[in-house]
């Protein structure tokens, strides 16, 4: 039997239970934290034809998945529910920064050799996470807003244009904000390399979104059928601090 999909205009409908919303939220927060802890601080490079080295941040390999999940959240559940997930991720980043500060500040046991490594990896934690939080906040809300508005404008058609277009805006803001705030003036990050990383991050993240579009279609289609909803944000309060439809 085919599953029924109910079209919801706006996100002010009565609250309802979703089967997969919490799982999608958990995946979003997990990818967000892991990509910031493991990948954000390491610059890497590829060798281009002619021998030129092009730098990029290692986190770019996995962080774009959080934007794809953000697209899924907005497309399936609407802007207001995506907003709740974005704020949840924001709170998780804040706690991660606090935990890193406490762990680094605690005096190590006598003879333990790992303190210098901890300080090297997490010593800039407050600056990196503060930059990450600002960039994440601006980029994710821009991404969700653009996708939701484009969905209304297109009548729910051309999903590929919505996901890629919102990523161009959201990831552009994210890269432009994060890397200068996090690493400008730090040894090992000369300005020319920093700008290379910003541009490459933007390009690679957008390319990732385009490459994974078929998978995004499959996930969104499956979730819409299983949850039985098709949300159009025609009457949604798009303020990041709004409560209507939450």
TIMARKOL-783677 format. One record per residue (C-alpha): residue number from 1; residue in three letters; x, y, z. Coordinates in steps of 0.25 Angstrom, whole numbers. Layout:
<r><pos>NUM</pos><code>ala</code><px>X</px><py>Y</py><pz>Z</pz></r>
...
% end
This chain:
<r><pos>1</pos><code>unk</code><px>0</px><py>0</py><pz>0</pz></r>
<r><pos>2</pos><code>unk</code><px>5</px><py>14</py><pz>-4</pz></r>
<r><pos>3</pos><code>unk</code><px>8</px><py>23</py><pz>8</pz></r>
<r><pos>4</pos><code>unk</code><px>0</px><py>36</py><pz>8</pz></r>
<r><pos>5</pos><code>unk</code><px>8</px><py>49</py><pz>8</pz></r>
<r><pos>6</pos><code>unk</code><px>0</px><py>61</py><pz>14</pz></r>
<r><pos>7</pos><code>unk</code><px>4</px><py>75</py><pz>9</pz></r>
<r><pos>8</pos><code>unk</code><px>5</px><py>85</py><pz>20</pz></r>
<r><pos>9</pos><code>unk</code><px>5</px><py>100</py><pz>16</pz></r>
<r><pos>10</pos><code>unk</code><px>13</px><py>107</py><pz>27</pz></r>
<r><pos>11</pos><code>unk</code><px>19</px><py>101</py><pz>39</pz></r>
<r><pos>12</pos><code>unk</code><px>8</px><py>105</py><pz>49</pz></r>
<r><pos>13</pos><code>unk</code><px>1</px><py>92</py><pz>49</pz></r>
<r><pos>14</pos><code>unk</code><px>-2</px><py>85</py><pz>61</pz></r>
<r><pos>15</pos><code>unk</code><px>10</px><py>78</py><pz>67</pz></r>
<r><pos>16</pos><code>unk</code><px>12</px><py>63</py><pz>62</pz></r>
<r><pos>17</pos><code>unk</code><px>21</px><py>52</py><pz>65</pz></r>
<r><pos>18</pos><code>unk</code><px>32</px><py>48</py><pz>54</pz></r>
<r><pos>19</pos><code>unk</code><px>38</px><py>35</py><pz>54</pz></r>
<r><pos>20</pos><code>unk</code><px>52</px><py>39</py><pz>49</pz></r>
<r><pos>21</pos><code>unk</code><px>53</px><py>54</py><pz>53</pz></r>
<r><pos>22</pos><code>unk</code><px>61</px><py>50</py><pz>65</pz></r>
<r><pos>23</pos><code>unk</code><px>71</px><py>41</py><pz>58</pz></r>
<r><pos>24</pos><code>unk</code><px>73</px><py>52</py><pz>47</pz></r>
<r><pos>25</pos><code>unk</code><px>76</px><py>62</py><pz>58</pz></r>
<r><pos>26</pos><code>unk</code><px>86</px><py>52</py><pz>65</pz></r>
<r><pos>27</pos><code>unk</code><px>93</px><py>50</py><pz>52</pz></r>
<r><pos>28</pos><code>unk</code><px>94</px><py>65</py><pz>49</pz></r>
<r><pos>29</pos><code>unk</code><px>100</px><py>68</py><pz>63</pz></r>
<r><pos>30</pos><code>unk</code><px>110</px><py>56</py><pz>62</pz></r>
<r><pos>31</pos><code>unk</code><px>116</px><py>60</py><pz>49</pz></r>
<r><pos>32</pos><code>unk</code><px>116</px><py>75</py><pz>53</pz></r>
<r><pos>33</pos><code>unk</code><px>125</px><py>71</py><pz>66</pz></r>
<r><pos>34</pos><code>unk</code><px>134</px><py>61</py><pz>59</pz></r>
<r><pos>35</pos><code>unk</code><px>137</px><py>70</py><pz>47</pz></r>
<r><pos>36</pos><code>unk</code><px>141</px><py>81</py><pz>57</pz></r>
<r><pos>37</pos><code>unk</code><px>149</px><py>73</py><pz>66</pz></r>
<r><pos>38</pos><code>unk</code><px>156</px><py>64</py><pz>57</pz></r>
<r><pos>39</pos><code>unk</code><px>157</px><py>71</py><pz>44</pz></r>
<r><pos>40</pos><code>unk</code><px>156</px><py>86</py><pz>45</pz></r>
<r><pos>41</pos><code>unk</code><px>170</px><py>90</py><pz>50</pz></r>
<r><pos>42</pos><code>unk</code><px>178</px><py>82</py><pz>40</pz></r>
<r><pos>43</pos><code>unk</code><px>182</px><py>88</py><pz>26</pz></r>
<r><pos>44</pos><code>unk</code><px>185</px><py>78</py><pz>15</pz></r>
<r><pos>45</pos><code>unk</code><px>188</px><py>79</py><pz>0</pz></r>
<r><pos>46</pos><code>unk</code><px>187</px><py>73</py><pz>-13</pz></r>
<r><pos>47</pos><code>unk</code><px>197</px><py>74</py><pz>-24</pz></r>
<r><pos>48</pos><code>unk</code><px>192</px><py>81</py><pz>-37</pz></r>
<r><pos>49</pos><code>unk</code><px>197</px><py>78</py><pz>-51</pz></r>
<r><pos>50</pos><code>unk</code><px>210</px><py>86</py><pz>-52</pz></r>
<r><pos>51</pos><code>unk</code><px>214</px><py>83</py><pz>-38</pz></r>
<r><pos>52</pos><code>unk</code><px>206</px><py>94</py><pz>-30</pz></r>
<r><pos>53</pos><code>unk</code><px>201</px><py>90</py><pz>-17</pz></r>
<r><pos>54</pos><code>unk</code><px>187</px><py>95</py><pz>-14</pz></r>
<r><pos>55</pos><code>unk</code><px>183</px><py>95</py><pz>1</pz></r>
<r><pos>56</pos><code>unk</code><px>170</px><py>91</py><pz>7</pz></r>
<r><pos>57</pos><code>unk</code><px>165</px><py>88</py><pz>21</pz></r>
<r><pos>58</pos><code>unk</code><px>164</px><py>74</py><pz>25</pz></r>
<r><pos>59</pos><code>unk</code><px>150</px><py>75</py><pz>31</pz></r>
<r><pos>60</pos><code>unk</code><px>144</px><py>78</py><pz>17</pz></r>
<r><pos>61</pos><code>unk</code><px>144</px><py>63</py><pz>14</pz></r>
<r><pos>62</pos><code>unk</code><px>133</px><py>61</py><pz>25</pz></r>
<r><pos>63</pos><code>unk</code><px>127</px><py>74</py><pz>29</pz></r>
<r><pos>64</pos><code>unk</code><px>118</px><py>76</py><pz>17</pz></r>
<r><pos>65</pos><code>unk</code><px>110</px><py>64</py><pz>21</pz></r>
<r><pos>66</pos><code>unk</code><px>104</px><py>73</py><pz>32</pz></r>
<r><pos>67</pos><code>unk</code><px>99</px><py>83</py><pz>21</pz></r>
<r><pos>68</pos><code>unk</code><px>93</px><py>71</py><pz>14</pz></r>
<r><pos>69</pos><code>unk</code><px>86</px><py>67</py><pz>26</pz></r>
<r><pos>70</pos><code>unk</code><px>82</px><py>81</py><pz>28</pz></r>
<r><pos>71</pos><code>unk</code><px>76</px><py>81</py><pz>15</pz></r>
<r><pos>72</pos><code>unk</code><px>68</px><py>68</py><pz>18</pz></r>
<r><pos>73</pos><code>unk</code><px>63</px><py>74</py><pz>31</pz></r>
<r><pos>74</pos><code>unk</code><px>58</px><py>87</py><pz>24</pz></r>
<r><pos>75</pos><code>unk</code><px>52</px><py>80</py><pz>12</pz></r>
<r><pos>76</pos><code>unk</code><px>45</px><py>69</py><pz>20</pz></r>
<r><pos>77</pos><code>unk</code><px>42</px><py>75</py><pz>33</pz></r>
<r><pos>78</pos><code>unk</code><px>41</px><py>90</py><pz>30</pz></r>
<r><pos>79</pos><code>unk</code><px>50</px><py>102</py><pz>34</pz></r>
<r><pos>80</pos><code>unk</code><px>44</px><py>103</py><pz>49</pz></r>
<r><pos>81</pos><code>unk</code><px>48</px><py>89</py><pz>52</pz></r>
<r><pos>82</pos><code>unk</code><px>62</px><py>91</py><pz>45</pz></r>
<r><pos>83</pos><code>unk</code><px>64</px><py>103</py><pz>54</pz></r>
<r><pos>84</pos><code>unk</code><px>62</px><py>94</py><pz>66</pz></r>
<r><pos>85</pos><code>unk</code><px>73</px><py>85</py><pz>61</pz></r>
<r><pos>86</pos><code>unk</code><px>83</px><py>97</py><pz>58</pz></r>
<r><pos>87</pos><code>unk</code><px>81</px><py>102</py><pz>72</pz></r>
<r><pos>88</pos><code>unk</code><px>84</px><py>88</py><pz>77</pz></r>
<r><pos>89</pos><code>unk</code><px>97</px><py>87</py><pz>69</pz></r>
<r><pos>90</pos><code>unk</code><px>100</px><py>101</py><pz>74</pz></r>
<r><pos>91</pos><code>unk</code><px>99</px><py>97</py><pz>89</pz></r>
<r><pos>92</pos><code>unk</code><px>107</px><py>84</py><pz>86</pz></r>
<r><pos>93</pos><code>unk</code><px>118</px><py>93</py><pz>80</pz></r>
<r><pos>94</pos><code>unk</code><px>118</px><py>101</py><pz>93</pz></r>
<r><pos>95</pos><code>unk</code><px>119</px><py>89</py><pz>102</pz></r>
<r><pos>96</pos><code>unk</code><px>130</px><py>83</py><pz>94</pz></r>
<r><pos>97</pos><code>unk</code><px>138</px><py>96</py><pz>96</pz></r>
<r><pos>98</pos><code>unk</code><px>136</px><py>96</py><pz>111</pz></r>
<r><pos>99</pos><code>unk</code><px>140</px><py>82</py><pz>112</pz></r>
<r><pos>100</pos><code>unk</code><px>152</px><py>84</py><pz>104</pz></r>
<r><pos>101</pos><code>unk</code><px>156</px><py>96</py><pz>113</pz></r>
<r><pos>102</pos><code>unk</code><px>154</px><py>88</py><pz>125</pz></r>
<r><pos>103</pos><code>unk</code><px>162</px><py>75</py><pz>120</pz></r>
<r><pos>104</pos><code>unk</code><px>174</px><py>84</py><pz>115</pz></r>
<r><pos>105</pos><code>unk</code><px>174</px><py>92</py><pz>128</pz></r>
<r><pos>106</pos><code>unk</code><px>174</px><py>80</py><pz>138</pz></r>
<r><pos>107</pos><code>unk</code><px>188</px><py>77</py><pz>143</pz></r>
<r><pos>108</pos><code>unk</code><px>194</px><py>64</py><pz>137</pz></r>
<r><pos>109</pos><code>unk</code><px>198</px><py>53</py><pz>145</pz></r>
<r><pos>110</pos><code>unk</code><px>213</px><py>51</py><pz>148</pz></r>
<r><pos>111</pos><code>unk</code><px>220</px><py>45</py><pz>136</pz></r>
<r><pos>112</pos><code>unk</code><px>208</px><py>46</py><pz>126</pz></r>
<r><pos>113</pos><code>unk</code><px>214</px><py>50</py><pz>113</pz></r>
<r><pos>114</pos><code>unk</code><px>201</px><py>54</py><pz>106</pz></r>
<r><pos>115</pos><code>unk</code><px>199</px><py>68</py><pz>111</pz></r>
<r><pos>116</pos><code>unk</code><px>207</px><py>75</py><pz>100</pz></r>
<r><pos>117</pos><code>unk</code><px>199</px><py>68</py><pz>90</pz></r>
<r><pos>118</pos><code>unk</code><px>186</px><py>72</py><pz>96</pz></r>
<r><pos>119</pos><code>unk</code><px>190</px><py>86</py><pz>97</pz></r>
<r><pos>120</pos><code>unk</code><px>195</px><py>86</py><pz>82</pz></r>
<r><pos>121</pos><code>unk</code><px>182</px><py>80</py><pz>78</pz></r>
<r><pos>122</pos><code>unk</code><px>172</px><py>87</py><pz>87</pz></r>
<r><pos>123</pos><code>unk</code><px>180</px><py>99</py><pz>92</pz></r>
<r><pos>124</pos><code>unk</code><px>173</px><py>108</py><pz>82</pz></r>
<r><pos>125</pos><code>unk</code><px>160</px><py>101</py><pz>85</pz></r>
<r><pos>126</pos><code>unk</code><px>153</px><py>114</py><pz>89</pz></r>
<r><pos>127</pos><code>unk</code><px>157</px><py>122</py><pz>77</pz></r>
<r><pos>128</pos><code>unk</code><px>154</px><py>111</py><pz>67</pz></r>
<r><pos>129</pos><code>unk</code><px>140</px><py>107</py><pz>74</pz></r>
<r><pos>130</pos><code>unk</code><px>136</px><py>122</py><pz>75</pz></r>
<r><pos>131</pos><code>unk</code><px>139</px><py>124</py><pz>60</pz></r>
<r><pos>132</pos><code>unk</code><px>132</px><py>110</py><pz>57</pz></r>
<r><pos>133</pos><code>unk</code><px>120</px><py>114</py><pz>65</pz></r>
<r><pos>134</pos><code>unk</code><px>119</px><py>128</py><pz>58</pz></r>
<r><pos>135</pos><code>unk</code><px>121</px><py>122</py><pz>44</pz></r>
<r><pos>136</pos><code>unk</code><px>112</px><py>110</py><pz>47</pz></r>
<r><pos>137</pos><code>unk</code><px>101</px><py>119</py><pz>52</pz></r>
<r><pos>138</pos><code>unk</code><px>101</px><py>129</py><pz>40</pz></r>
<r><pos>139</pos><code>unk</code><px>104</px><py>118</py><pz>30</pz></r>
<r><pos>140</pos><code>unk</code><px>93</px><py>108</py><pz>34</pz></r>
<r><pos>141</pos><code>unk</code><px>82</px><py>118</py><pz>36</pz></r>
<r><pos>142</pos><code>unk</code><px>85</px><py>124</py><pz>23</pz></r>
<r><pos>143</pos><code>unk</code><px>85</px><py>110</py><pz>16</pz></r>
<r><pos>144</pos><code>unk</code><px>72</px><py>107</py><pz>23</pz></r>
<r><pos>145</pos><code>unk</code><px>65</px><py>120</py><pz>19</pz></r>
<r><pos>146</pos><code>unk</code><px>69</px><py>120</py><pz>5</pz></r>
<r><pos>147</pos><code>unk</code><px>65</px><py>105</py><pz>3</pz></r>
<r><pos>148</pos><code>unk</code><px>51</px><py>108</py><pz>10</pz></r>
<r><pos>149</pos><code>unk</code><px>49</px><py>121</py><pz>2</pz></r>
<r><pos>150</pos><code>unk</code><px>53</px><py>114</py><pz>-12</pz></r>
<r><pos>151</pos><code>unk</code><px>44</px><py>102</py><pz>-9</pz></r>
<r><pos>152</pos><code>unk</code><px>32</px><py>112</py><pz>-8</pz></r>
<r><pos>153</pos><code>unk</code><px>36</px><py>120</py><pz>-20</pz></r>
<r><pos>154</pos><code>unk</code><px>38</px><py>107</py><pz>-28</pz></r>
<r><pos>155</pos><code>unk</code><px>25</px><py>100</py><pz>-23</pz></r>
<r><pos>156</pos><code>unk</code><px>34</px><py>88</py><pz>-18</pz></r>
<r><pos>157</pos><code>unk</code><px>40</px><py>86</py><pz>-32</pz></r>
<r><pos>158</pos><code>unk</code><px>55</px><py>86</py><pz>-35</pz></r>
<r><pos>159</pos><code>unk</code><px>61</px><py>80</py><pz>-22</pz></r>
<r><pos>160</pos><code>unk</code><px>75</px><py>80</py><pz>-28</pz></r>
<r><pos>161</pos><code>unk</code><px>74</px><py>95</py><pz>-30</pz></r>
<r><pos>162</pos><code>unk</code><px>70</px><py>97</py><pz>-16</pz></r>
<r><pos>163</pos><code>unk</code><px>80</px><py>88</py><pz>-9</pz></r>
<r><pos>164</pos><code>unk</code><px>92</px><py>93</py><pz>-18</pz></r>
<r><pos>165</pos><code>unk</code><px>87</px><py>108</py><pz>-18</pz></r>
<r><pos>166</pos><code>unk</code><px>85</px><py>108</py><pz>-2</pz></r>
<r><pos>167</pos><code>unk</code><px>99</px><py>101</py><pz>-1</pz></r>
<r><pos>168</pos><code>unk</code><px>106</px><py>112</py><pz>-9</pz></r>
<r><pos>169</pos><code>unk</code><px>101</px><py>123</py><pz>0</pz></r>
<r><pos>170</pos><code>unk</code><px>102</px><py>115</py><pz>13</pz></r>
<r><pos>171</pos><code>unk</code><px>115</px><py>109</py><pz>11</pz></r>
<r><pos>172</pos><code>unk</code><px>121</px><py>122</py><pz>5</pz></r>
<r><pos>173</pos><code>unk</code><px>117</px><py>129</py><pz>18</pz></r>
<r><pos>174</pos><code>unk</code><px>123</px><py>118</py><pz>27</pz></r>
<r><pos>175</pos><code>unk</code><px>136</px><py>117</py><pz>20</pz></r>
<r><pos>176</pos><code>unk</code><px>138</px><py>132</py><pz>19</pz></r>
<r><pos>177</pos><code>unk</code><px>135</px><py>134</py><pz>34</pz></r>
<r><pos>178</pos><code>unk</code><px>141</px><py>122</py><pz>40</pz></r>
<r><pos>179</pos><code>unk</code><px>156</px><py>121</py><pz>34</pz></r>
<r><pos>180</pos><code>unk</code><px>160</px><py>136</py><pz>36</pz></r>
<r><pos>181</pos><code>unk</code><px>154</px><py>136</py><pz>50</pz></r>
<r><pos>182</pos><code>unk</code><px>160</px><py>123</py><pz>54</pz></r>
<r><pos>183</pos><code>unk</code><px>174</px><py>123</py><pz>48</pz></r>
<r><pos>184</pos><code>unk</code><px>178</px><py>137</py><pz>44</pz></r>
<r><pos>185</pos><code>unk</code><px>191</px><py>141</py><pz>50</pz></r>
<r><pos>186</pos><code>unk</code><px>194</px><py>127</py><pz>55</pz></r>
<r><pos>187</pos><code>unk</code><px>208</px><py>121</py><pz>51</pz></r>
<r><pos>188</pos><code>unk</code><px>206</px><py>111</py><pz>39</pz></r>
<r><pos>189</pos><code>unk</code><px>194</px><py>119</py><pz>33</pz></r>
<r><pos>190</pos><code>unk</code><px>200</px><py>130</py><pz>24</pz></r>
<r><pos>191</pos><code>unk</code><px>190</px><py>139</py><pz>18</pz></r>
<r><pos>192</pos><code>unk</code><px>191</px><py>134</py><pz>4</pz></r>
<r><pos>193</pos><code>unk</code><px>189</px><py>119</py><pz>9</pz></r>
<r><pos>194</pos><code>unk</code><px>177</px><py>124</py><pz>17</pz></r>
<r><pos>195</pos><code>unk</code><px>170</px><py>130</py><pz>5</pz></r>
<r><pos>196</pos><code>unk</code><px>173</px><py>117</py><pz>-3</pz></r>
<r><pos>197</pos><code>unk</code><px>167</px><py>109</py><pz>8</pz></r>
<r><pos>198</pos><code>unk</code><px>155</px><py>118</py><pz>8</pz></r>
<r><pos>199</pos><code>unk</code><px>153</px><py>117</py><pz>-7</pz></r>
<r><pos>200</pos><code>unk</code><px>155</px><py>102</py><pz>-7</pz></r>
<r><pos>201</pos><code>unk</code><px>146</px><py>100</py><pz>4</pz></r>
<r><pos>202</pos><code>unk</code><px>135</px><py>107</py><pz>-3</pz></r>
<r><pos>203</pos><code>unk</code><px>137</px><py>100</py><pz>-16</pz></r>
<r><pos>204</pos><code>unk</code><px>139</px><py>86</py><pz>-10</pz></r>
<r><pos>205</pos><code>unk</code><px>127</px><py>87</py><pz>-1</pz></r>
<r><pos>206</pos><code>unk</code><px>118</px><py>91</py><pz>-12</pz></r>
<r><pos>207</pos><code>unk</code><px>124</px><py>80</py><pz>-21</pz></r>
<r><pos>208</pos><code>unk</code><px>121</px><py>70</py><pz>-10</pz></r>
<r><pos>209</pos><code>unk</code><px>107</px><py>75</py><pz>-10</pz></r>
<r><pos>210</pos><code>unk</code><px>105</px><py>74</py><pz>-25</pz></r>
<r><pos>211</pos><code>unk</code><px>112</px><py>60</py><pz>-25</pz></r>
<r><pos>212</pos><code>unk</code><px>103</px><py>55</py><pz>-14</pz></r>
<r><pos>213</pos><code>unk</code><px>90</px><py>60</py><pz>-20</pz></r>
<r><pos>214</pos><code>unk</code><px>85</px><py>46</py><pz>-24</pz></r>
<r><pos>215</pos><code>unk</code><px>87</px><py>41</py><pz>-10</pz></r>
<r><pos>216</pos><code>unk</code><px>80</px><py>54</py><pz>-5</pz></r>
<r><pos>217</pos><code>unk</code><px>68</px><py>51</py><pz>-14</pz></r>
<r><pos>218</pos><code>unk</code><px>67</px><py>37</py><pz>-9</pz></r>
<r><pos>219</pos><code>unk</code><px>68</px><py>41</py><pz>6</pz></r>
<r><pos>220</pos><code>unk</code><px>58</px><py>52</py><pz>5</pz></r>
<r><pos>221</pos><code>unk</code><px>48</px><py>44</py><pz>-3</pz></r>
<r><pos>222</pos><code>unk</code><px>48</px><py>32</py><pz>6</pz></r>
<r><pos>223</pos><code>unk</code><px>47</px><py>41</py><pz>19</pz></r>
<r><pos>224</pos><code>unk</code><px>35</px><py>49</py><pz>12</pz></r>
<r><pos>225</pos><code>unk</code><px>28</px><py>36</py><pz>9</pz></r>
<r><pos>226</pos><code>unk</code><px>31</px><py>30</py><pz>23</pz></r>
<r><pos>227</pos><code>unk</code><px>27</px><py>42</py><pz>31</pz></r>
<r><pos>228</pos><code>unk</code><px>15</px><py>45</py><pz>22</pz></r>
<r><pos>229</pos><code>unk</code><px>18</px><py>60</py><pz>21</pz></r>
<r><pos>230</pos><code>unk</code><px>21</px><py>71</py><pz>10</pz></r>
<r><pos>231</pos><code>unk</code><px>24</px><py>84</py><pz>17</pz></r>
<r><pos>232</pos><code>unk</code><px>24</px><py>98</py><pz>10</pz></r>
<r><pos>233</pos><code>unk</code><px>28</px><py>109</py><pz>19</pz></r>
<r><pos>234</pos><code>unk</code><px>18</px><py>119</py><pz>14</pz></r>
<r><pos>235</pos><code>unk</code><px>15</px><py>125</py><pz>28</pz></r>
<r><pos>236</pos><code>unk</code><px>27</px><py>122</py><pz>36</pz></r>
<r><pos>237</pos><code>unk</code><px>35</px><py>132</py><pz>44</pz></r>
<r><pos>238</pos><code>unk</code><px>49</px><py>131</py><pz>39</pz></r>
<r><pos>239</pos><code>unk</code><px>56</px><py>139</py><pz>50</pz></r>
<r><pos>240</pos><code>unk</code><px>66</px><py>130</py><pz>56</pz></r>
<r><pos>241</pos><code>unk</code><px>60</px><py>133</py><pz>70</pz></r>
<r><pos>242</pos><code>unk</code><px>46</px><py>131</py><pz>65</pz></r>
<r><pos>243</pos><code>unk</code><px>36</px><py>122</py><pz>72</pz></r>
<r><pos>244</pos><code>unk</code><px>25</px><py>120</py><pz>62</pz></r>
<r><pos>245</pos><code>unk</code><px>24</px><py>106</py><pz>57</pz></r>
<r><pos>246</pos><code>unk</code><px>34</px><py>101</py><pz>67</pz></r>
% end
